[in-house]
Amino acid sequence: MVTVEIQVLDFITKKPIPNAIVIVDRYSLKTDSEGKVVVDLEPNLYWVVVKHPNYYDQSQAIDVRLAQKFKIYLMPKVVLVR
């Protein structure tokens, strides 16, 4: 097993997104105030789904055999333009 860190960030502002749901393998985890979740996984390829009510869902493959830290960017559903 390896400890994997996934951080969820706003695509536009690059700021962390707290309370996003990260689904990987058999786990459903909620991001902390820094937009992070930590999970122990076997070295393998995984499909990750990230959800938050203010953002479009994002799906992404991660290869835990090559890295243990990943960043996933979500696009906000509403973009304010001045």
Backbone bond lengths (Angstrom), bond angles and torsions (degrees), N, CA, C in turn:
res aa  C-N    CA-C-N  psi(-1)  N-CA   C-N-CA  omega(-1)  CA-C   N-CA-C  phi
1 M - - - 1.455 - - 1.524 109.33 -
2 V 1.328 114.81 145.74 1.464 120.35 173.79 1.523 108.26 -127.03
3 T 1.315 115.86 148.74 1.459 120.75 177.96 1.521 108.53 -86.47
4 V 1.319 115.66 123.46 1.464 122.89 -175.66 1.520 108.94 -113.23
5 E 1.332 116.04 134.07 1.459 121.99 176.28 1.524 108.51 -112.77
6 I 1.326 115.78 127.84 1.462 121.88 176.23 1.514 107.35 -120.04
7 Q 1.337 116.11 125.81 1.460 120.76 177.70 1.521 108.68 -113.07
8 V 1.338 115.63 133.14 1.458 122.35 -179.32 1.529 108.04 -105.95
9 L 1.353 114.99 126.52 1.457 121.02 -174.96 1.521 111.49 -128.90
10 D 1.329 115.67 152.08 1.460 122.46 173.95 1.528 108.34 -70.51
11 F 1.323 116.83 129.16 1.462 121.59 -176.44 1.530 111.96 -62.15
12 I 1.325 117.16 -35.45 1.468 121.24 -175.87 1.528 111.63 -85.61
13 T 1.319 117.01 -51.88 1.474 120.29 -174.40 1.525 113.02 -87.71
14 K 1.334 117.04 -17.42 1.474 123.94 -176.02 1.528 112.11 65.84
15 K 1.346 117.26 15.08 1.467 121.18 178.17 1.522 110.29 -85.75
16 P 1.339 116.79 151.44 1.466 120.84 178.68 1.533 111.38 -63.18
17 I 1.322 115.57 149.98 1.464 122.25 177.85 1.523 108.30 -113.40
18 P 1.341 117.58 104.95 1.464 119.85 176.00 1.529 110.89 -76.00
19 N 1.313 115.84 157.53 1.470 123.64 174.97 1.522 114.66 64.65
20 A 1.329 117.62 21.96 1.462 120.48 171.24 1.524 107.93 -81.03
21 I 1.311 117.08 149.99 1.460 122.19 177.60 1.532 108.42 -97.27
22 V 1.330 115.58 123.97 1.459 122.26 178.58 1.517 107.41 -111.80
23 I 1.335 116.12 120.79 1.458 121.63 179.93 1.529 107.38 -110.98
24 V 1.336 115.21 118.96 1.462 121.41 178.96 1.523 108.11 -144.55
25 D 1.320 114.90 131.56 1.451 121.15 -177.40 1.529 108.78 55.68
26 R 1.302 119.19 -123.31 1.477 121.71 179.93 1.521 111.72 -101.21
27 Y 1.321 117.29 10.94 1.462 121.96 -175.53 1.527 111.91 -105.09
28 S 1.327 114.90 142.89 1.462 122.77 171.12 1.527 105.51 -125.86
29 L 1.327 116.32 112.92 1.458 121.96 -171.56 1.523 110.83 -123.47
30 K 1.331 116.31 150.68 1.466 121.58 177.85 1.525 109.02 -105.71
31 T 1.351 116.57 132.91 1.457 120.22 179.97 1.524 111.23 -68.78
32 D 1.347 114.80 149.60 1.459 121.39 178.56 1.532 110.33 -85.03
33 S 1.325 117.30 -168.72 1.466 121.63 -177.00 1.528 112.55 -64.89
34 E 1.329 117.40 -19.56 1.464 121.95 176.88 1.527 112.36 -96.55
35 G 1.346 116.12 9.36 1.457 120.85 179.23 1.516 113.44 73.97
36 K 1.328 118.06 20.49 1.463 121.54 -173.71 1.531 112.97 -112.18
37 V 1.328 113.55 148.81 1.462 122.22 165.86 1.518 106.99 -129.83
38 V 1.324 115.80 152.01 1.458 122.14 176.99 1.518 107.11 -128.12
39 V 1.332 115.52 133.60 1.458 120.48 -177.93 1.531 109.08 -146.34
40 D 1.321 116.20 145.97 1.467 121.35 176.39 1.525 108.76 -93.77
41 L 1.341 115.85 123.89 1.463 122.11 -178.09 1.516 110.50 -132.93
42 E 1.317 115.86 154.59 1.467 120.93 171.64 1.531 107.83 -72.06
43 P 1.332 118.26 145.20 1.466 120.02 176.27 1.533 109.79 -59.85
44 N 1.323 115.98 113.69 1.453 121.02 -175.28 1.515 108.93 -170.33
45 L 1.316 117.20 -177.94 1.455 124.32 174.73 1.522 107.76 -98.64
46 Y 1.341 117.54 131.56 1.470 122.10 -177.63 1.521 110.30 -130.27
47 W 1.318 115.13 151.09 1.454 122.21 173.25 1.531 106.71 -101.13
48 V 1.333 116.63 126.31 1.462 122.48 -178.23 1.523 108.97 -112.48
49 V 1.334 116.38 134.89 1.461 122.27 174.39 1.526 107.16 -119.08
50 V 1.339 116.40 132.03 1.462 121.28 179.94 1.521 108.35 -122.38
51 K 1.348 115.60 133.04 1.471 121.77 -177.64 1.524 110.24 -131.85
52 H 1.320 115.04 143.50 1.465 122.71 172.99 1.524 105.90 -156.35
53 P 1.340 118.05 138.62 1.470 119.25 -174.93 1.528 115.13 -61.20
54 N 1.329 118.80 -24.49 1.466 120.99 -178.34 1.526 113.39 -95.04
55 Y 1.339 116.39 3.08 1.465 121.22 -175.83 1.521 110.44 -133.10
56 Y 1.335 115.66 157.07 1.457 120.66 172.85 1.529 108.48 -73.05
57 D 1.340 116.19 140.53 1.461 121.06 177.50 1.529 109.91 -59.36
58 Q 1.313 115.23 148.39 1.462 120.71 179.17 1.515 108.84 -131.77
59 S 1.329 116.81 135.38 1.457 122.72 175.11 1.519 108.20 -119.70
60 Q 1.319 115.46 140.30 1.463 119.10 -176.56 1.518 109.27 -155.79
61 A 1.322 116.12 141.92 1.464 121.14 173.96 1.523 109.09 -85.60
62 I 1.333 115.82 140.36 1.465 120.72 173.00 1.523 108.03 -127.15
63 D 1.319 115.89 141.78 1.457 121.33 179.10 1.525 108.33 -110.86
64 V 1.311 115.66 100.88 1.459 122.27 -175.78 1.532 111.00 -72.34
65 R 1.332 117.30 -12.53 1.466 120.35 175.99 1.528 110.83 -72.70
66 L 1.342 117.34 -23.53 1.461 121.58 -174.84 1.525 113.93 -104.07
67 A 1.333 117.39 -28.11 1.468 120.93 -177.04 1.518 109.14 -152.12
68 Q 1.340 115.72 163.27 1.460 120.53 178.00 1.526 112.56 -124.01
69 K 1.339 117.80 -1.94 1.469 121.12 176.63 1.515 108.87 -124.58
70 F 1.341 114.88 130.48 1.462 120.53 -176.63 1.518 109.78 -135.27
71 K 1.338 115.49 147.59 1.461 122.01 173.87 1.512 107.77 -119.08
72 I 1.332 115.06 133.33 1.458 121.22 177.50 1.523 107.36 -123.45
73 Y 1.328 115.95 128.80 1.470 121.74 -177.13 1.521 110.38 -103.94
74 L 1.344 115.40 133.34 1.460 121.68 177.27 1.522 109.98 -109.76
75 M 1.336 115.25 141.12 1.464 121.87 177.64 1.524 108.78 -91.70
76 P 1.356 117.35 125.71 1.469 119.46 178.71 1.522 111.27 -63.99
77 K 1.337 115.94 146.38 1.455 120.83 178.28 1.527 112.50 -71.58
78 V 1.332 116.42 -28.11 1.463 121.18 179.20 1.520 107.67 -125.84
79 V 1.318 115.17 126.85 1.454 120.31 176.89 1.530 106.87 -115.61
80 L 1.340 116.83 120.36 1.446 120.32 179.05 1.523 110.32 -85.20
81 V 1.327 115.51 129.67 1.456 121.57 179.82 1.502 108.18 -118.65
82 R 1.328 116.41 131.68 1.457 120.27 178.56 1.489 111.29 -96.76
